[in-house]
Amino acid sequence: MTLAELQKQVDLWIKTHGVRYFDEMTNLAVLMEEVGELARLFARKFGEQSSKSSEKDQDIADEMADILFVLTCLANQTGVDLDNAMEQNLAKKTQRDADRHKANEKLMPKGGGKW
């Protein structure tokens, strides 16, 4: 699925099942809430926090999809073409960071050496 297809599917879902989009500020708050849920899951799965028994079945992919859904809602509401935005963003990063990360000693392969 392309991002354009995703945007169309989310829009259709909202119009079919969601009645209407929440306003942009509400969706931004919901996005932050969803990111927080993913952060909580990461802290328990990869970090040092322990999980409650009720949290054992949480799914990273599902949490990421929740974030993508709300982000897509915001893109639809504000007229952002996510396909175009990502193409431009990757081009910017490619130009700006062409050698930056390869020169970062913190990212060198473990055990030394170069790329």
PATOR-17113 format. One line per field, with one value per residue: residue in three letters; x, y, z of N, C-alpha, C, O in turn; residue number from 1. Coordinates in steps of 0.05 Angstrom, whole numbers. Example, Ala and Ser with C-alpha at 12.3 -4.5 7.8 and 13.67 -1.06 7.14 Angstrom:
<nodes>
rest	c(ALA,SER)
nX	c(264,257)
nY	c(-114,-45)
nZ	c(156,142)
caX	c(246,273)
caY	c(-90,-21)
caZ	c(156,143)
cX	c(264,258)
cY	c(-66,1)
cZ	c(156,157)
oX	c(285,268)
oY	c(-66,23)
oZ	c(169,161)
nr	c(1,2)
</nodes>
This chain:
<nodes>
rest	c(MET,THR,LEU,ALA,GLU,LEU,GLN,LYS,GLN,VAL,ASP,LEU,TRP,ILE,LYS,THR,HIS,GLY,VAL,ARG,TYR,PHE,ASP,GLU,MET,THR,ASN,LEU,ALA,VAL,LEU,MET,GLU,GLU,VAL,GLY,GLU,LEU,ALA,ARG,LEU,PHE,ALA,ARG,LYS,PHE,GLY,GLU,GLN,SER,SER,LYS,SER,SER,GLU,LYS,ASP,GLN,ASP,ILE,ALA,ASP,GLU,MET,ALA,ASP,ILE,LEU,PHE,VAL,LEU,THR,CYS,LEU,ALA,ASN,GLN,THR,GLY,VAL,ASP,LEU,ASP,ASN,ALA,MET,GLU,GLN,ASN,LEU,ALA,LYS,LYS,THR,GLN,ARG,ASP,ALA,ASP,ARG,HIS,LYS,ALA,ASN,GLU,LYS,LEU,MET,PRO,LYS,GLY,GLY,GLY,LYS,TRP)
nX	c(17,12,30,-7,-50,-61,-76,-124,-154,-157,-186,-234,-249,-257,-301,-339,-341,-326,-355,-337,-275,-236,-222,-162,-128,-146,-134,-78,-67,-85,-49,-1,-15,-17,36,59,39,66,118,116,108,157,192,182,189,241,269,284,240,188,133,62,15,-30,-8,21,4,7,20,73,71,17,11,45,17,-29,-8,8,-42,-68,-32,-38,-91,-84,-51,-87,-126,-98,-81,-35,6,28,61,90,112,146,182,207,228,264,300,321,346,383,416,434,455,494,546,549,532,565,612,608,634,609,575,605,623,619,677,712,743,723,670)
nY	c(-23,43,108,146,113,95,143,152,106,113,161,144,106,140,171,131,101,133,179,236,272,282,346,382,395,360,311,316,313,261,233,243,214,162,155,157,109,72,84,68,13,0,13,-27,-74,-70,-40,-27,-31,-69,-109,-104,-155,-147,-121,-155,-175,-135,-105,-86,-74,-62,-17,18,22,48,98,113,115,159,199,199,216,269,288,284,321,369,375,351,315,254,218,252,286,251,236,285,295,252,263,312,294,259,293,329,295,263,244,249,211,168,189,191,172,145,112,74,7,-44,-62,-34,-8,13,37)
nZ	c(0,-17,10,-7,-19,32,56,29,45,100,102,78,118,162,143,137,185,227,232,231,224,284,311,292,336,375,350,348,403,412,380,409,455,434,418,468,489,457,473,527,521,495,537,572,543,519,553,623,654,686,663,674,686,654,611,580,530,493,430,390,334,327,360,332,285,303,313,262,237,263,251,196,193,210,168,125,142,140,89,71,28,38,9,-25,14,42,2,-8,43,50,8,27,75,53,24,64,104,80,92,146,187,178,194,248,306,347,322,297,276,325,360,331,271,205,162)
caX	c(0,27,20,-31,-72,-67,-91,-152,-168,-164,-208,-259,-257,-268,-327,-357,-344,-318,-373,-321,-248,-233,-207,-133,-115,-153,-118,-51,-66,-88,-23,18,-23,-9,65,65,33,89,141,111,113,186,205,178,200,269,281,287,215,174,106,40,3,-48,7,37,-5,8,34,88,61,-9,16,56,-5,-46,6,7,-70,-74,-15,-51,-114,-73,-43,-112,-139,-82,-75,-8,9,49,80,108,127,168,202,222,243,287,319,334,363,405,435,444,469,507,569,548,530,588,634,601,649,590,560,623,618,631,703,729,741,709,649)
caY	c(0,69,127,158,94,95,167,148,86,126,180,128,95,162,178,108,91,152,202,258,274,299,370,378,395,334,290,319,302,232,224,242,192,137,154,149,80,57,88,52,-14,-3,14,-53,-96,-67,-25,-40,-32,-94,-107,-114,-178,-137,-109,-175,-181,-111,-111,-63,-67,-49,10,35,27,69,124,119,122,186,217,201,234,297,295,288,346,393,375,341,291,240,208,275,296,232,238,310,292,234,278,331,279,248,315,340,276,244,231,256,188,151,201,191,150,131,92,55,-20,-52,-75,-16,-9,34,27)
caZ	c(0,-17,30,-19,-15,61,62,19,61,126,97,75,144,178,133,139,212,248,230,221,237,307,303,290,363,388,337,357,430,409,369,431,472,421,420,495,492,445,490,550,512,491,563,585,527,514,575,648,669,684,653,689,672,634,589,567,503,476,404,379,308,330,370,311,266,315,309,233,231,272,234,169,196,210,141,109,151,134,61,67,12,52,-10,-33,37,48,-19,-3,68,45,-8,46,93,37,19,89,121,63,105,174,204,174,208,276,319,364,306,285,283,350,355,316,242,190,145)
cX	c(18,15,-6,-55,-80,-84,-120,-167,-175,-187,-234,-268,-270,-297,-347,-362,-340,-335,-358,-294,-252,-219,-177,-119,-122,-136,-89,-48,-68,-62,-3,11,-14,21,73,60,56,113,139,117,143,201,203,190,230,284,281,261,201,145,86,29,-16,-34,22,29,-4,27,47,76,34,-7,27,34,-24,-34,4,-22,-75,-57,-27,-76,-105,-64,-67,-125,-124,-72,-47,-9,33,70,101,124,150,189,220,239,267,308,335,354,388,426,449,463,485,530,568,548,554,612,630,614,630,576,579,617,632,657,721,725,726,687,659)
cY	c(25,87,141,139,93,120,164,128,98,145,166,116,116,169,156,101,112,177,226,257,290,324,365,377,369,312,292,308,271,220,222,219,166,134,146,120,63,60,70,22,-19,-4,-13,-76,-94,-53,-41,-42,-60,-89,-116,-138,-169,-125,-130,-180,-157,-116,-85,-55,-53,-21,29,41,48,96,132,127,151,206,221,218,263,306,301,315,371,394,366,315,276,228,229,285,277,233,263,307,274,247,298,316,268,269,324,321,256,230,234,231,170,163,201,167,133,109,72,27,-27,-67,-58,-20,14,20,15)
cZ	c(0,5,19,-15,14,67,52,36,89,123,94,101,161,169,136,168,234,248,218,235,263,297,305,318,378,376,345,386,429,399,392,450,460,422,448,501,480,462,515,544,508,518,577,569,524,536,601,665,665,675,674,673,651,610,572,538,484,453,394,352,309,341,349,290,277,310,280,225,239,256,207,171,195,183,123,117,143,105,54,50,23,33,-18,-10,44,27,-15,22,64,28,9,63,78,31,44,104,104,77,136,192,202,189,238,290,337,349,292,293,309,344,338,286,231,174,121)
oX	c(37,-6,-24,-77,-104,-104,-139,-191,-197,-205,-255,-292,-290,-315,-371,-385,-349,-330,-366,-290,-268,-206,-168,-101,-105,-126,-75,-28,-54,-54,12,29,-3,31,92,75,63,128,159,130,153,220,221,200,244,309,279,261,203,134,92,32,-19,-47,34,47,-13,47,33,72,29,-21,19,33,-35,-48,-3,-25,-86,-66,-26,-81,-117,-69,-67,-134,-136,-57,-36,-23,56,94,125,148,172,213,244,262,289,332,359,377,410,450,473,483,490,533,585,564,562,631,647,606,636,565,569,607,655,658,743,707,716,685,644)
oY	c(27,81,147,148,91,118,173,132,92,146,174,116,112,172,162,95,109,195,236,242,308,323,347,361,359,295,272,294,257,198,202,206,148,111,130,107,43,40,59,9,-40,-19,-21,-95,-115,-54,-65,-53,-72,-67,-134,-139,-183,-121,-123,-187,-159,-130,-65,-31,-34,-3,52,63,64,115,155,145,166,227,243,233,280,329,320,330,392,412,374,296,284,227,225,290,287,232,261,316,280,244,300,326,268,264,327,329,233,206,223,230,157,148,211,144,110,90,55,22,-18,-83,-67,-33,31,-4,5)
oZ	c(16,16,35,-9,20,81,66,42,99,140,105,107,174,186,138,176,256,265,197,254,265,277,319,322,392,391,348,391,444,407,394,461,474,426,452,516,491,466,524,559,516,521,592,581,525,537,601,686,644,680,690,649,630,589,552,522,462,456,389,347,295,332,347,279,262,304,273,209,222,249,195,152,182,175,108,99,139,98,33,57,19,39,-17,-13,50,34,-16,22,75,33,7,67,88,33,45,115,114,74,150,211,221,195,253,285,341,361,277,315,315,325,331,277,245,172,104)
nr	c(1,2,3,4,5,6,7,8,9,10,11,12,13,14,15,16,17,18,19,20,21,22,23,24,25,26,27,28,29,30,31,32,33,34,35,36,37,38,39,40,41,42,43,44,45,46,47,48,49,50,51,52,53,54,55,56,57,58,59,60,61,62,63,64,65,66,67,68,69,70,71,72,73,74,75,76,77,78,79,80,81,82,83,84,85,86,87,88,89,90,91,92,93,94,95,96,97,98,99,100,101,102,103,104,105,106,107,108,109,110,111,112,113,114,115)
</nodes>
